[in-house]
Amino acid sequence: MAWLRRETGLVPGPEEAPPDDTPEALRAGLASLNRFVNARSGRLPPSAVVTAREITDVLAELVGESAMPDIHTRVAVAGIVTDHLPTTLEAFLRAGDTASGSLLESLLDEVILLQEAERGRATDALRTQETFLRTKFSNSDLDL
């Protein structure tokens, strides 16, 4: 019964697995990315190398600041580490134009905003915990 069989070309294959976004995997990816930048540092302009290393330094701080960053932060960091920064650097090597330099600067700006957002979430969590503890262990507002 050939008409019951699925044609293999019409059935989509399994999608590519999302990048591993655990802190350990992100740290390993950052170490690999630093090796990637260092290996190409002789062919890249010094400003591109400095900016790329600034990006990896901020990402390392971001991943190292807490045991488990917010899911949005982890996904964004995984995307930058596995795709955005390496792709931008490779484009810089191929094209050698200033547009890739401005892409690196934009990526650095986004990474800094990501770090500020993660710190803001941590601060909000501390304030919430403070309010909870104050309410739990202080006298009730209803007590006279």
C-alpha positions as CSV (number, residue, x, y, z in Angstrom):
1,M,0.0,0.0,0.0
2,A,2.2,2.7,-1.3
3,W,-0.5,5.4,-0.9
4,L,-0.4,5.1,2.9
5,R,3.4,5.6,3.1
6,R,4.7,9.1,3.8
7,E,7.1,10.5,1.3
8,T,10.2,11.4,3.2
9,G,10.6,14.7,1.4
10,L,7.3,16.0,2.7
11,V,7.8,15.1,6.4
12,P,9.9,17.7,8.1
13,G,12.9,16.3,9.9
14,P,13.7,17.0,13.6
15,E,14.5,20.7,14.1
16,E,17.9,21.7,15.2
17,A,18.1,21.5,19.0
18,P,18.3,24.9,20.7
19,P,21.7,25.8,22.1
20,D,22.5,24.6,25.6
21,D,21.9,27.6,27.8
22,T,23.0,26.3,31.2
23,P,25.5,28.5,33.0
24,E,28.2,25.8,32.6
25,A,27.6,25.5,28.8
26,L,27.6,29.3,28.5
27,R,30.9,29.6,30.3
28,A,32.4,26.9,28.0
29,G,31.0,28.7,25.0
30,L,32.5,31.9,26.1
31,A,35.9,30.3,26.6
32,S,35.6,28.8,23.0
33,L,34.6,32.2,21.7
34,N,37.6,33.9,23.3
35,R,39.8,31.3,21.6
36,F,38.0,32.1,18.3
37,V,38.7,35.9,18.8
38,N,42.3,35.3,19.7
39,A,42.9,33.0,16.8
40,R,41.7,35.7,14.4
41,S,43.2,38.7,16.2
42,G,46.0,39.0,13.7
43,R,43.6,39.5,10.8
44,L,41.1,41.8,12.6
45,P,41.7,45.5,13.2
46,P,42.7,46.1,16.8
47,S,39.5,48.0,17.5
48,A,37.4,45.0,16.5
49,V,39.4,42.7,18.7
50,V,39.1,45.1,21.7
51,T,35.3,45.4,21.1
52,A,34.8,41.6,20.8
53,R,36.8,41.0,24.0
54,E,34.7,43.7,25.7
55,I,31.6,41.8,24.6
56,T,32.9,38.5,25.9
57,D,34.0,40.1,29.2
58,V,30.6,41.6,29.8
59,L,29.0,38.3,28.9
60,A,31.3,36.5,31.3
61,E,30.3,38.8,34.1
62,L,26.7,38.4,33.3
63,V,26.9,34.6,33.3
64,G,29.1,34.6,36.4
65,E,26.9,37.0,38.4
66,S,24.4,34.4,39.4
67,A,24.1,30.7,39.3
68,M,21.1,30.8,37.0
69,P,20.4,34.0,35.0
70,D,16.9,34.7,33.7
71,I,15.8,32.5,30.9
72,H,15.7,35.5,28.5
73,T,19.2,36.4,29.4
74,R,20.4,32.8,29.0
75,V,18.8,32.5,25.5
76,A,20.2,35.9,24.4
77,V,23.7,35.1,25.7
78,A,23.6,31.7,24.0
79,G,22.6,33.4,20.7
80,I,25.4,35.9,21.0
81,V,28.0,33.3,21.8
82,T,27.0,30.7,19.2
83,D,25.9,32.9,16.4
84,H,25.9,36.7,16.5
85,L,29.4,37.5,17.6
86,P,31.2,34.8,15.5
87,T,29.1,35.6,12.4
88,T,29.8,39.3,12.8
89,L,33.6,38.7,13.2
90,E,33.6,36.4,10.1
91,A,31.7,39.1,8.1
92,F,34.3,41.6,9.3
93,L,37.1,39.3,8.0
94,R,35.4,38.8,4.7
95,A,34.3,42.4,4.0
96,G,36.8,44.3,6.0
97,D,34.6,47.3,6.0
98,T,33.5,49.7,8.7
99,A,29.9,48.5,8.7
100,S,31.0,45.3,10.6
101,G,32.8,47.6,13.1
102,S,29.5,49.4,13.8
103,L,27.8,46.1,14.1
104,L,30.3,45.1,16.8
105,E,29.6,48.4,18.6
106,S,25.9,47.8,18.4
107,L,26.3,44.3,19.7
108,L,28.4,45.7,22.7
109,D,25.6,48.2,23.4
110,E,23.0,45.4,23.4
111,V,25.1,43.2,25.7
112,I,25.5,46.1,28.2
113,L,21.7,46.7,28.1
114,L,21.2,42.9,28.7
115,Q,23.5,43.1,31.7
116,E,21.7,46.1,33.1
117,A,18.3,44.4,32.7
118,E,19.6,41.3,34.5
119,R,20.9,43.4,37.3
120,G,17.6,45.2,37.5
121,R,15.7,41.9,37.8
122,A,18.1,40.8,40.6
123,T,17.5,44.1,42.4
124,D,13.7,43.7,42.0
125,A,13.9,40.2,43.4
126,L,15.9,41.5,46.5
127,R,13.3,44.3,47.0
128,T,10.5,41.8,46.9
129,Q,12.2,39.5,49.3
130,E,12.9,42.5,51.6
131,T,9.2,43.4,51.6
132,F,8.2,39.9,52.3
133,L,10.5,39.5,55.2
134,R,9.5,42.9,56.6
135,T,5.9,42.0,56.4
136,K,6.4,38.5,57.8
137,F,8.4,39.5,60.9
138,S,7.1,43.0,61.7
139,N,4.0,43.8,63.7
140,S,0.8,43.7,61.8
141,D,-0.6,47.1,60.7
142,L,-3.9,45.9,62.3
143,D,-2.3,45.6,65.8
144,L,-3.1,48.5,68.1
